Amino acid sequence: MKTVGVLALQGDFEAHAGAFARAGARAAEVRTVEQLEAVDALVIPGGESTTMLKLMSYYGLFEPLKAFAAAKPVFGTCAGAILLAGEVLNPPQASLNVLDMTIERNAYGRQLASHVARLRGHALDGDAELEAVFIRAPIIRRVGDSGKILATHNGDPVLVDFGRHLVATFHPELTQDSRVHKLFLRKVEAR
């Protein structure tokens, strides 16, 4: 069984570890380069992207994370999606520049605009609606040719497949529905 690392610098990393356990996978918290090198895939969780950038730099993880993403599957949720994007707006900021995607930070508004939506017509297993928790969520403004949109909310992409990588602007780890995590696990097992 392969191990999925969960970047555990800041944010909701414990919820992701629990979601992968429910999906039948082994998860490990990643805080060091050595721990990163020991996992087969990685989740960059939600949190605060600028804080995560500072912590990546402080712990010497920025360049190792870029190298990891060049070779292995990475799943970014909310702030994690921001950190994987090639272009970040509102305001512009640095990122790992892994995916051909433009994303706007906090695009739905302040904390009070956080909400739960039911996504229909998604490209996941089963016909059931997908519950999506948006917390100070970004909006994906552009998806390059390498991305396949799997789900939308109000016409905007919220779940996008980039080959070995996956991004969600919502928090699938905060629900009991494990379809998004299982989708990522299929990518991991296929490598």
C-alpha positions in Angstrom: 0.0 0.0 0.0 1.3 3.4 -1.0 1.5 6.3 1.5 -0.1 9.6 0.9 1.7 12.5 2.7 -0.3 15.4 4.1 1.6 18.6 4.3 1.2 19.5 8.0 2.6 23.0 8.3 -0.7 24.8 8.8 -4.4 24.2 7.9 -6.7 21.3 8.1 -4.2 18.5 7.6 -5.6 16.2 10.3 -9.0 16.1 8.5 -7.3 15.0 5.3 -5.5 12.2 7.2 -8.8 11.0 8.5 -10.5 11.2 5.1 -7.7 9.1 3.6 -8.1 6.6 6.4 -11.9 6.4 5.7 -11.0 5.8 2.0 -8.7 2.9 2.9 -5.3 4.6 2.5 -2.3 5.1 4.7 -1.6 8.8 5.4 1.5 10.4 7.0 2.0 14.0 8.1 4.8 15.8 6.3 6.8 18.6 7.9 10.4 17.9 6.7 12.2 17.1 3.5 13.0 13.6 4.8 9.3 13.0 5.5 8.4 14.3 2.0 10.9 11.9 0.4 9.3 9.0 2.2 5.8 9.4 0.7 4.3 8.4 -2.7 2.0 11.3 -3.1 1.1 14.5 -1.3 -1.9 16.6 -0.3 -1.5 20.3 0.3 -4.5 21.2 2.5 -6.6 24.3 2.9 -5.4 26.9 5.3 -3.8 30.3 4.6 -1.7 30.3 1.5 0.6 33.2 2.4 1.3 31.6 5.8 2.0 28.3 4.2 4.4 29.9 1.7 6.3 31.5 4.7 6.5 28.1 6.5 7.6 26.3 3.3 10.4 28.7 3.0 11.3 28.6 6.7 11.5 24.8 6.7 13.3 24.6 3.4 10.4 22.9 1.7 9.6 25.2 -1.2 12.1 23.8 -3.8 11.7 20.2 -2.6 7.9 20.5 -3.0 8.3 21.8 -6.6 10.6 18.8 -7.4 8.2 16.4 -5.7 5.3 17.7 -7.8 7.4 17.3 -11.0 7.5 13.6 -10.4 4.7 12.5 -8.1 0.9 13.1 -7.6 -0.2 16.2 -5.6 -3.7 17.1 -4.5 -4.3 20.7 -3.5 -7.5 21.8 -1.7 -8.4 25.4 -1.3 -5.1 27.1 -0.2 -3.4 24.0 -1.7 -5.0 24.7 -5.0 -3.7 28.3 -4.8 -0.2 27.1 -4.1 -0.2 24.8 -7.1 -1.5 27.4 -9.6 0.7 29.0 -12.2 -0.9 32.4 -11.6 -2.4 33.8 -8.4 -4.6 36.9 -8.3 -6.1 39.1 -5.5 -3.3 40.0 -4.8 -0.7 38.3 -6.9 1.6 36.1 -4.9 4.2 33.4 -5.3 3.2 29.8 -5.8 4.8 26.5 -6.6 3.8 27.2 -10.3 2.9 23.5 -11.0 -0.3 23.8 -12.9 -1.5 25.7 -15.9 -4.2 27.5 -14.0 -5.1 31.0 -12.8 -6.8 31.2 -9.4 -8.2 34.2 -7.4 -7.8 34.1 -3.7 -10.8 34.6 -1.4 -13.0 35.2 -4.5 -16.3 34.5 -2.8 -15.6 37.1 -0.2 -14.9 37.1 3.5 -15.4 34.4 6.1 -19.2 35.2 6.2 -19.5 34.2 2.6 -18.3 30.7 3.4 -21.0 28.1 2.4 -21.9 24.5 1.7 -23.1 23.7 -1.8 -24.5 20.5 -3.4 -22.7 19.9 -6.7 -24.7 18.1 -9.5 -23.5 16.9 -12.8 -19.9 16.2 -11.6 -17.7 13.6 -13.2 -17.2 11.4 -10.1 -18.4 7.8 -9.4 -22.1 7.6 -8.7 -24.9 10.0 -9.5 -25.3 11.4 -5.9 -24.8 15.0 -5.3 -21.4 16.0 -4.0 -21.3 18.1 -0.9 -18.8 20.9 -1.2 -17.7 23.1 1.8 -16.3 26.4 0.6 -14.4 28.4 3.3 -12.9 31.7 2.1 -12.5 29.8 -1.1 -10.7 30.8 -4.2 -12.2 30.7 -7.7 -10.4 29.1 -10.6 -10.5 31.8 -13.4 -8.7 29.9 -16.1 -7.8 26.2 -16.7 -5.1 25.4 -19.3 -5.4 22.7 -21.9 -3.9 20.1 -19.6 -6.8 20.4 -17.1 -10.1 18.5 -17.2 -12.9 20.1 -15.2 -14.8 17.5 -13.2 -17.2 19.8 -11.2 -18.4 23.3 -11.3 -20.2 25.7 -8.9 -22.0 28.7 -10.2 -20.3 28.1 -13.6 -16.8 28.1 -12.1 -14.5 25.1 -12.0 -14.1 23.7 -8.5 -12.6 20.3 -9.1 -10.0 19.9 -11.8 -8.0 16.9 -12.9 -4.5 17.7 -14.2 -3.3 14.2 -15.1 -1.4 13.0 -12.0 -2.5 16.1 -10.0 -5.9 17.1 -8.7 -7.2 20.4 -7.3 -10.4 21.4 -5.4 -11.4 24.8 -4.3 -13.6 23.3 -1.6 -12.8 21.1 1.4 -13.8 17.4 0.6 -12.1 16.3 3.8 -14.8 18.0 5.9 -17.6 15.7 4.6 -18.1 11.9 5.0 -18.2 11.5 1.1 -14.8 10.0 0.2 -15.2 10.0 -3.6 -12.8 12.9 -4.2 -10.1 11.3 -2.0 -10.7 7.9 -3.7 -10.2 9.6 -7.1 -6.8 10.9 -5.9 -5.9 7.5 -4.6 -6.6 5.9 -8.0 -4.0 8.4 -9.4 -1.5 7.3 -6.7 -2.1 3.6 -7.2 -1.7 4.0 -11.0 1.9 5.3 -10.7 
